[in-house]
Amino acid sequence: MKRLHVILILLALIPARANAQIAIPLVNAELLDVWTGTRKAYNPDTTAAGSQQHHPLYDSKTESWTELGNTGLPAIPNHYQPLTHSLNPIMFNGYSSYNPTPGKLLFLNQNKPFSIVNYNTGGNSDKNGQTINALFGRNLKNAGNLTFLARYVNSDGHFQNQQSVHSIIRVNYRLERPNYHLYLGASRTGFKAGENGGIQNDQELAGMSSAPFLTVNLDKATSTTSIWELTGVQVFDFRYPNPAPLDSLNEELTDTIIPAEKTGNRILHRFSLTSINRHFNDPNPLAAFYPNIFLDSTQTADSVRFSALRNELLFQTDSLRILGLPFRAEVGITPDFFRYAFADTARIGYNLGVMTNLNWSGPQNQIAVSGRATIVGYAAGDFCFQASYLKHTPDIPQSPVLKTTIEVKGVTPDPLSKHYISNHFQWEQELARQFEAGLALDFDLPRHKLTNRLELFVNHGWIYFGRSGVPKQLDRWNGVVSLSSSKKCRWGPLNLNIRGTAQYSTSKELPLPLFVAGTNVFMHHDIYFKSTGGLLELEYGFDARYTSSFYGYGFMPATGIFFVQDQTKIGNYPYLDAFALIKVKRTRIFVQYCHSLAGMMPEVSFGAVHYPFMRPHLKYGIYWHFYD
């Protein structure tokens, strides 16, 4: 029945990063950043070097995650996350990780319908997980566009009470009229999971032949989380230009900034409406797993609802000129509103601030400066200043790219970090504003397929969750340094992709693995059939990821937060998948053996404290796309 249920929704469902076909742009597309206005050429084909990435977290460039051992469960990346906005509760970080492009809208610019479908499974049993991804897009009349993305993941998992269902549906719409532009995205992300609290005895993992027989902390607890988002930008033109058609993007600009055309004067309204609801339920109220039971009830329940509306109302002009090129300036206000509720408590608040953005684009250089400050409201006194410099020569194919970014900010802790009431956790505390300064340096050599990134951060007032499950704040400065590199190589049929990150944190309250690495190694063969003129492509190889040992995070199901602990180390586990695939025309079929070393190294195969990775298992699936 589960298999039938999945197949019925096949046509309704975003492609994850797919199997090891060498990527070739198939359709022009763009990724629009709602908050900066930056457009980047985008390759929508899900092909990439490496095996089928059926786990949504590994669609992104992040190699290492603190995860709970099954697809669709909360997870956080094992690298430093800079401070964001006071209306982004850190309590939900484990779920926001499943959105690889926050604040960005993808548009497939195709005059004929274009679609991609990707399906994989793990055999007759659903314990290995099933994934369906779909992507559809086409241009509409009057310079419009409709792009639809969806994902469905269903997995029972390998351990007790660990089943999960994860789904995403996104619809992006673009309308461009002579004096009005609208870019709008609506999405719904859902999570439904069993919450087992991890296994009770890590040592049993090495001696048990069957993972389902391991004793877990919670055998009946469940959680349901939904995230609704409406994000977009409205543009009111005083003088309408004649820009080049969006479907004429130069493929050489893939993953680089597309220079903005001259626009004259505009009024912009950028907005984001987000509503997050989480409900945790456990019919065993006296379980020793919980530190406290506050509410008198026949069954324990922890629920929280948080909604936020963010706005930017701006006047934009590029009438000024520097060296004959437009100097774009934006100035405006930022009214925000929010509401949160839990137990029998509900609170509302607002922010009102000012902001400005300055941007100059030359033939080979781009300079951007922005600043914002909250004047009144919940986060009064917050500020953010950012300056960036980009050096690039788009007229020269595959020319080097150099980018430097400096950022200084002060951020008020989010409302849920200050105040929260539930059956198991309650706090009401004053937390000071957090401060952060960061420097990022990117140096890419596209011709050599080499990327490098250096990041330096210092912060004060870092907020984290301790073993007690209550937020805490450090009253000192902390430092983080990170150096990342990636390189793609090809020698005849051999393909090698290497990615690595070295990082260091000065504080044990901000734990990070010292080293993270990943590689894809595979052979690619083209087999021609003279009689028919057909081509069959064959690939086989392995994917490997490694995270060095560190004091990893624990997880509290009642609140959905990851907490810092200093008693158990995780990591030092080589994550290895072996795969093979064939491609015929538009269709790719793959088979993959996942977590092949988990059975031989059970004592280190943990994604979070007391949460083992899935045991070795088989995956297979199919990927195909349609032009009309």
PADODREN-974797 format. One record per residue (C-alpha): x, y negated, z negated. Coordinates in steps of 0.02 Angstrom, whole numbers, padded with zeros to 5 digits, always signed. Layout:
! PADODREN-974797
XYZ
...
This chain:
! PADODREN-974797
+00000+00000+00000
+00143-00118-00037
+00217-00085+00133
+00051-00124+00218
+00032-00282+00115
+00202-00343+00173
+00170-00305+00356
+00004-00397+00356
+00089-00559+00307
+00231-00538+00431
+00170-00674+00548
+00139-00794+00405
+00311-00786+00336
+00594-00938+00333
+00731-00849+00395
+00867-00805+00274
+01043-00807+00337
+01048-00652+00446
+01165-00521+00507
+01335-00522+00584
+01297-00588+00757
+01415-00730+00804
+01311-00889+00794
+01265-00976+00958
+01147-01126+00955
+00983-01074+01032
+00875-01228+01006
+00903-01410+00962
+00853-01451+00784
+00886-01580+00651
+00890-01585+00462
+00824-01751+00396
+00871-01810+00221
+00718-01904+00159
+00813-02004+00027
+00960-02061+00132
+00888-02061+00307
+01036-01957+00366
+01004-01839+00511
+01114-01689+00542
+01110-01576+00693
+01063-01402+00637
+01079-01229+00708
+00916-01138+00669
+00977-00969+00726
+00997-00863+00571
+01145-00769+00641
+01308-00784+00546
+01465-00684+00518
+01429-00551+00389
+01292-00429+00350
+01108-00463+00323
+01091-00583+00177
+00925-00519+00111
+00946-00605-00058
+00881-00786-00041
+01016-00855-00156
+01154-00804-00037
+01076-00897+00109
+01175-01046+00049
+01363-01073+00041
+01367-01032-00145
+01465-00871-00173
+01438-00843-00360
+01277-00848-00461
+01221-00811-00637
+01074-00700-00590
+00960-00574-00673
+00987-00420-00566
+00840-00430-00448
+00784-00537-00302
+00667-00681-00343
+00717-00702-00526
+00790-00865-00597
+00973-00900-00560
+01099-01041-00574
+01261-01065-00474
+01427-01036-00559
+01496-01206-00517
+01472-01381-00586
+01305-01463-00551
+01317-01655-00554
+01187-01756-00648
+01035-01796-00542
+00879-01889-00599
+00791-01908-00766
+00635-01829-00688
+00723-01666-00641
+00702-01555-00796
+00852-01440-00822
+00729-01312-00891
+00681-01271-00711
+00857-01261-00638
+00841-01073-00621
+00697-01094-00499
+00755-01245-00401
+00905-01142-00344
+00789-01055-00220
+00770-01217-00122
+00929-01228-00017
+00888-01400+00057
+00803-01507-00077
+00739-01673-00011
+00773-01621+00170
+00655-01582+00313
+00697-01463+00455
+00625-01495+00628
+00644-01379+00778
+00642-01492+00930
+00576-01376+01063
+00448-01416+01197
+00394-01234+01200
+00353-01136+01043
+00506-01058+00961
+00499-00931+00820
+00613-00817+00721
+00559-00667+00618
+00669-00566+00501
+00619-00412+00402
+00715-00293+00290
+00672-00159+00165
+00752-00029+00054
+00662+00130+00100
+00501+00210+00043
+00515+00139-00132
+00501-00048-00161
+00631-00047-00299
+00767-00105-00177
+00661-00250-00117
+00578-00306+00043
+00603-00474+00126
+00509-00558+00267
+00566-00724+00338
+00489-00825+00477
+00520-00990+00564
+00412-01074+00695
+00427-01244+00778
+00377-01344+00929
+00357-01523+00988
+00182-01597+00998
+00109-01734+01104
+00153-01916+01070
+00327-01876+01000
+00258-01762+00865
+00329-01602+00794
+00268-01459+00685
+00389-01339+00600
+00333-01196+00489
+00446-01096+00374
+00404-00954+00254
+00482-00817+00149
+00409-00670+00055
+00509-00559-00062
+00440-00410-00156
+00554-00304-00266
+00519-00184-00410
+00701-00188-00463
+00806-00048-00536
+00767-00075-00721
+00611-00074-00828
+00489-00221-00818
+00591-00313-00687
+00473-00318-00537
+00464-00484-00446
+00368-00569-00307
+00440-00728-00233
+00365-00830-00091
+00392-00996-00004
+00281-01081+00124
+00336-01246+00201
+00257-01353+00335
+00352-01503+00407
+00267-01630+00518
+00339-01774+00618
+00242-01915+00701
+00328-02056+00797
+00222-02197+00864
+00278-02368+00931
+00268-02454+00762
+00247-02312+00640
+00347-02155+00598
+00296-02018+00477
+00406-01874+00420
+00314-01761+00299
+00348-01594+00216
+00231-01492+00106
+00283-01333+00017
+00228-01208-00112
+00354-01095-00200
+00294-00954-00311
+00375-00834-00433
+00290-00690-00522
+00402-00575-00623
+00418-00451-00762
+00529-00518-00901
+00628-00379-00984
+00749-00488-01084
+00896-00384-01024
+00950-00211-01081
+00973-00181-01267
+01140-00091-01259
+01265-00134-01122
+01367+00022-01160
+01223+00135-01109
+01238+00076-00930
+01398+00175-00903
+01325+00337-00970
+01152+00335-00892
+01123+00419-00725
+00958+00329-00697
+00937+00143-00728
+00748+00151-00762
+00780+00249-00923
+00884+00110-01003
+00798+00026-01150
+00757-00157-01121
+00715-00294-01247
+00542-00333-01178
+00434-00203-01093
+00272-00300-01062
+00319-00484-01047
+00281-00575-00884
+00302-00750-00812
+00218-00846-00672
+00293-01004-00597
+00231-01114-00456
+00312-01268-00379
+00212-01382-00264
+00303-01519-00169
+00251-01656-00050
+00401-01753+00017
+00413-01880+00156
+00450-02052+00222
+00343-02180+00311
+00425-02308+00424
+00338-02468+00480
+00434-02548+00625
+00431-02735+00658
+00526-02706+00820
+00521-02534+00898
+00676-02470+00991
+00688-02340+01129
+00791-02202+01048
+00852-02050+01142
+00736-01900+01130
+00769-01800+00974
+00785-01640+01075
+00938-01708+01166
+01056-01688+01018
+01234-01646+01066
+01273-01470+01009
+01450-01526+00968
+01375-01629+00827
+01315-01476+00733
+01339-01505+00546
+01399-01684+00572
+01310-01848+00544
+01212-01914+00693
+01242-02102+00708
+01084-02201+00677
+01017-02306+00821
+00979-02491+00806
+00806-02516+00732
+00783-02700+00692
+00678-02733+00536
+00576-02601+00446
+00474-02564+00292
+00510-02392+00220
+00413-02289+00094
+00505-02134+00034
+00411-02023-00086
+00411-01855-00173
+00268-01778-00272
+00316-01623-00371
+00211-01515-00485
+00288-01370-00582
+00188-01246-00686
+00262-01103-00786
+00172-00978-00896
+00256-00843-01000
+00155-00708-01086
+00203-00565-01201
+00069-00456-01284
+00193-00407-01421
+00195-00562-01533
+00305-00486-01668
+00446-00433-01553
+00612-00453-01642
+00684-00526-01483
+00614-00700-01520
+00693-00813-01650
+00526-00892-01701
+00338-00868-01690
+00254-01037-01717
+00076-01017-01654
-00053-00903-01732
-00115-00798-01587
-00152-00618-01544
-00030-00631-01401
+00118-00745-01373
+00112-00873-01234
+00228-01013-01181
+00166-01133-01047
+00228-01297-00978
+00170-01411-00838
+00272-01554-00767
+00224-01673-00627
+00322-01819-00556
+00294-01947-00418
+00450-02035-00357
+00443-02183-00238
+00560-02300-00146
+00482-02454-00065
+00616-02536+00042
+00645-02673+00168
+00775-02621+00297
+00866-02725+00424
+01014-02702+00541
+01006-02874+00622
+01180-02915+00554
+01334-02865+00655
+01512-02821+00607
+01631-02795+00754
+01478-02795+00865
+01401-02645+00776
+01246-02645+00665
+01264-02668+00478
+01113-02587+00398
+01047-02651+00232
+00905-02590+00123
+00834-02671-00033
+00680-02627-00133
+00599-02558-00289
+00582-02381-00360
+00419-02351-00455
+00408-02176-00531
+00273-02090-00632
+00270-01926-00727
+00162-01818-00839
+00201-01662-00939
+00095-01548-01048
+00117-01398-01161
+00015-01320-01302
-00112-01456-01348
+00005-01599-01304
+00012-01708-01148
+00118-01861-01116
+00138-01982-00972
+00272-02108-00925
+00343-02218-00789
+00501-02299-00724
+00525-02456-00622
+00691-02501-00546
+00780-02588-00404
+00899-02520-00273
+01002-02567-00122
+01091-02470+00016
+01222-02541+00134
+01285-02444+00285
+01402-02484+00428
+01438-02362+00570
+01583-02388+00689
+01647-02281+00833
+01755-02178+00716
+01711-02239+00541
+01561-02248+00429
+01552-02342+00263
+01405-02329+00144
+01376-02413-00024
+01222-02391-00132
+01166-02442-00304
+01011-02424-00411
+00958-02470-00586
+00803-02434-00690
+00738-02595-00767
+00591-02539-00874
+00508-02376-00923
+00562-02208-00992
+00736-02214-00914
+00768-02402-00934
+00954-02433-00920
+00992-02289-00802
+01104-02331-00656
+01193-02252-00509
+01329-02325-00396
+01398-02231-00247
+01521-02274-00110
+01576-02162+00034
+01692-02171+00184
+01681-02054+00334
+01816-02041+00467
+01764-01947+00624
+01783-01960+00812
+01623-01888+00887
+01682-01925+01065
+01822-01799+01042
+01754-01622+01024
+01801-01536+00861
+01898-01685+00796
+01950-01687+00611
+01825-01752+00483
+01877-01845+00326
+01752-01901+00196
+01778-01980+00025
+01639-02010-00101
+01646-02100-00269
+01498-02100-00388
+01465-02171-00561
+01300-02146-00650
+01207-02151-00814
+01057-02035-00832
+00928-02021-00971
+00894-01840-01021
+00734-01772-00944
+00575-01775-01051
+00569-01587-01080
+00746-01587-01150
+00687-01714-01280
+00517-01644-01324
+00444-01469-01308
+00316-01363-01403
+00277-01180-01373
+00247-01021-01470
+00432-00979-01484
+00524-01145-01468
+00490-01320-01529
+00599-01474-01530
+00581-01662-01542
+00748-01749-01537
+00836-01906-01482
+00963-01874-01345
+01079-02012-01285
+01104-02062-01105
+01227-01955-01007
+01369-02034-00909
+01463-01961-00762
+01597-02016-00640
+01644-01911-00490
+01761-01908-00341
+01739-01792-00192
+01859-01776-00046
+01814-01674+00108
+01938-01634+00246
+01878-01523+00387
+01969-01461+00542
+01831-01394+00657
+01955-01344+00791
+02037-01226+00668
+01873-01182+00581
+01943-01240+00416
+01851-01337+00280
+01920-01407+00117
+01836-01496-00028
+01911-01569-00188
+01796-01626-00329
+01840-01715-00491
+01709-01754-00625
+01710-01826-00800
+01553-01836-00904
+01497-01890-01077
+01345-01830-01171
+01330-01664-01078
+01167-01575-01121
+01162-01386-01132
+01061-01249-01216
+01147-01153-01356
+01114-00978-01422
+00970-01045-01526
+00879-01090-01365
+00869-01274-01412
+00953-01413-01310
+01112-01487-01381
+01220-01634-01330
+01408-01656-01333
+01472-01820-01403
+01634-01820-01306
+01704-01830-01130
+01724-01673-01025
+01816-01645-00863
+01790-01529-00715
+01904-01503-00565
+01859-01395-00415
+01950-01353-00253
+01858-01256-00116
+01916-01196+00054
+01846-01089+00193
+01925-01019+00350
+01856-00922+00498
+01974-00814+00601
+01955-00701+00751
+02083-00585+00829
+02007-00486+00971
+01865-00383+00899
+01915-00421+00718
+01823-00563+00631
+01874-00629+00461
+01787-00765+00360
+01864-00816+00194
+01794-00933+00062
+01868-00974-00107
+01846-01095-00252
+01963-01131-00397
+01886-01231-00538
+01919-01279-00718
+01812-01352-00857
+01887-01431-01013
+01737-01383-01121
+01674-01212-01175
+01498-01286-01175
+01514-01300-00987
+01576-01125-00942
+01641-01095-00766
+01736-00948-00690
+01913-00997-00646
+01906-00919-00474
+01768-00872-00352
+01796-00796-00180
+01700-00715-00039
+01745-00637+00127
+01661-00560+00279
+01765-00437+00378
+01690-00352+00530
+01727-00283+00702
+01630-00344+00853
+01616-00242+01014
+01524-00284+01175
+01465-00128+01266
+01413-00156+01447
+01303-00040+01550
+01353-00052+01733
+01199+00038+01796
+01077-00085+01717
+01188-00236+01686
+01134-00232+01505
+01236-00277+01351
+01236-00195+01180
+01332-00280+01040
+01397-00175+00897
+01465-00239+00731
+01520-00152+00573
+01616-00209+00420
+01591-00268+00243
+01550-00419+00137
+01641-00446-00027
+01621-00573-00166
+01719-00593-00327
+01697-00697-00485
+01833-00702-00616
+01793-00660-00797
+01714-00797-00904
+01593-00819-01049
+01436-00811-00945
+01262-00873-00981
+01123-00783-01071
+00940-00801-01024
+00785-00837-01129
+00627-00777-01039
+00507-00876-01150
+00573-01042-01083
+00661-00988-00923
+00825-01070-00975
+01004-01009-00966
+01099-01035-01128
+01284-01047-01170
+01363-00910-01275
+01541-00865-01324
+01531-00681-01372
+01516-00586-01207
+01615-00607-01048
+01548-00565-00876
+01629-00567-00705
+01783-00476-00640
+01662-00376-00532
+01695-00350-00345
+01527-00364-00258
+01546-00257-00100
+01419-00223+00038
+01457-00115+00191
+01354-00138+00348
+01330-00097+00531
+01216-00175+00661
+01173-00174+00844
+01104-00314+00951
+01006-00292+01112
+00948-00454+01193
+00850-00549+01059
+00839-00406+00934
+00960-00356+00797
+00944-00198+00693
+01053-00172+00540
+01089-00049+00401
+01180-00098+00242
+01241-00014+00083
+01233-00141-00058
+01327-00153-00223
+01429-00003-00173
+01546-00020-00324
+01415-00047-00459
+01406+00138-00500
+01595+00154-00517
+01616-00005-00621
+01457-00015-00727
+01543-00097-00875
+01575-00258-00776
+01427-00258-00655
+01326-00393-00743
+01254-00551-00665
+01212-00627-00835
+01235-00570-01015
+01136-00406-01035
+01070-00418-00856
+01155-00289-00741
+01162-00305-00553
+01059-00185-00450
+01135-00012-00432
+01205+00047-00263
+01065+00056-00135
+01025+00057+00050
+00946-00085+00149
+00895-00090+00331
+00799-00212+00436
+00767-00303+00598
+00786-00481+00661
+00716-00556+00819
+00667-00723+00895
+00545-00784+01027
+00555-00934+01143
+00369-00945+01182
